[in-house]
């Protein structure tokens, strides 16, 4: 059975953002602002066969909050999220999501806070596959010896950290 998925696109100073959420508006499920082809693949992986419908109240609220964040006016997102994955992945995503605006944490610090100090690489893997970048602020996660990586490139990670005036 095909699911109906709300798809929404909008343009910002960083380029085009692509959003996906369930028709039942359970929560925002996918954000991509790097590559529309990658977005389509992630939506297909997440939802299987689906029918696109444009809009969605959650997607439109996410657009408003994202634009406000990128304008330096919003420091905490209120949008409902549909976090998917294994229990460990979900816990890691929530922990990453709890890093305050303007602050950073290392992969190891997050692993220790999850009660699994040897899981820094696993946290890094979860962070690298984050389907909700910016709202779940994977850019705030650093390597112990520097910035670490970022799917959108280190220039974008620096841009977001500078926007938040975060030390790195």
C-alpha positions in Angstrom: 0.0 0.0 0.0 1.4 3.4 -1.0 1.6 6.0 1.7 0.8 9.6 1.0 3.7 11.9 1.9 3.7 15.6 2.1 6.7 17.1 0.2 7.6 20.7 0.4 10.4 22.8 -1.1 11.5 26.3 -0.4 14.5 28.5 -1.1 16.8 30.1 1.5 20.2 31.9 1.4 21.7 28.4 1.6 19.8 27.1 -1.4 16.8 24.8 -1.8 15.4 22.9 1.2 13.3 19.8 0.7 11.0 18.5 3.4 8.9 15.3 3.9 6.3 14.4 6.5 3.5 11.9 6.8 0.1 12.9 5.7 -1.1 12.2 9.3 1.4 14.9 10.3 3.1 12.7 12.9 6.1 14.9 12.6 8.8 16.2 10.2 10.6 13.1 8.9 13.2 14.2 6.3 15.1 17.4 5.5 17.6 17.8 2.7 19.4 20.9 1.5 22.3 19.4 -0.1 21.0 17.4 -3.1 17.5 16.8 -4.3 18.4 13.4 -5.7 19.6 12.3 -2.3 16.4 13.6 -0.8 14.3 11.5 -3.2 16.4 8.4 -2.2 16.1 9.1 1.5 12.3 9.5 1.2 12.0 6.3 -0.8 14.2 4.4 1.8 12.2 5.8 4.7 8.7 5.4 3.3 8.9 2.8 0.5 6.4 3.4 -2.2 4.7 6.7 -1.7 2.5 9.2 -3.4 3.6 12.8 -3.2 1.2 15.5 -2.0 2.5 19.1 -1.7 2.4 21.2 1.3 1.5 20.0 4.8 1.1 22.1 7.9 4.2 20.6 9.6 6.4 21.3 6.5 5.1 24.8 6.3 5.8 25.4 10.0 9.3 23.9 9.5 9.9 26.3 6.6 9.0 29.3 8.8 11.2 28.1 11.7 14.2 27.3 9.4 14.0 30.7 7.7 13.8 32.4 11.2 16.8 30.3 12.4 18.9 31.2 9.3 18.0 34.9 9.9 19.5 34.5 13.4 16.1 35.1 15.1 15.2 31.5 16.2 17.3 29.6 18.7 15.1 26.7 19.5 12.9 24.7 17.1 9.4 23.7 18.2 8.4 21.5 15.2 7.3 18.0 15.9 9.8 15.4 14.6 9.3 11.8 13.5 12.6 10.2 14.5 13.1 6.8 13.0 15.8 4.1 13.6 17.0 1.6 16.2 16.5 2.5 19.9 20.2 3.5 20.0 19.9 5.7 17.0 16.8 7.3 18.3 18.4 8.0 21.7 21.5 9.4 20.0 19.4 11.7 17.7 17.4 13.0 20.8 20.7 13.6 22.6 22.1 15.5 19.6 18.8 17.4 19.4 19.3 18.5 23.0 22.6 20.3 22.4 21.7 24.0 23.0 22.0 26.7 20.4 25.5 28.1 20.4 27.0 25.1 22.2 28.8 22.1 21.0 29.6 18.5 22.1 32.0 15.9 21.0 31.0 12.4 19.7 32.6 11.0 22.9 30.7 13.3 25.2 27.5 12.2 23.6 28.4 8.5 23.8 29.2 8.9 27.5 26.0 10.8 28.2 24.1 7.8 26.6 25.9 5.5 29.1 28.1 3.9 26.4 31.5 5.6 26.5 32.9 3.3 23.8 30.2 4.3 21.3 31.8 7.5 19.9 32.0 6.0 16.4 28.5 4.8 16.6 27.3 8.3 17.5 29.4 9.6 14.6 27.6 7.2 12.3 24.2 8.3 13.6 25.2 11.9 13.2 26.4 11.4 9.6 23.0 9.8 8.6 20.9 12.5 10.4 17.7 12.8 8.2 16.8 16.1 10.0 19.9 18.4 9.8 19.8 21.8 11.4 16.7 20.9 13.5 18.6 18.0 14.9 21.8 20.0 15.0 24.5 17.6 13.8 26.6 20.6 13.0 27.0 21.1 16.8 28.8 17.8 17.1 32.6 18.0 16.9 35.5 15.5 16.9 37.7 15.6 19.9 40.5 17.2 17.8 38.5 19.6 15.7 35.4 20.1 13.6 35.0 16.6 12.4 32.9 16.2 9.2 29.7 17.5 7.8 27.5 16.2 4.9 27.2 19.7 3.5 30.9 20.3 3.8 33.0 22.0 6.5 32.3 25.5 5.1 28.6 25.0 5.9 29.3 23.6 9.3 31.4 26.6 10.1 28.7 28.9 8.7 26.1 27.4 11.0 28.4 27.4 14.1 29.3 31.0 13.3 25.6 31.9 12.9 25.1 30.6 16.5 28.4 32.2 17.7 29.5 28.7 18.9 33.1 28.1 20.0 34.8 25.4 17.9 
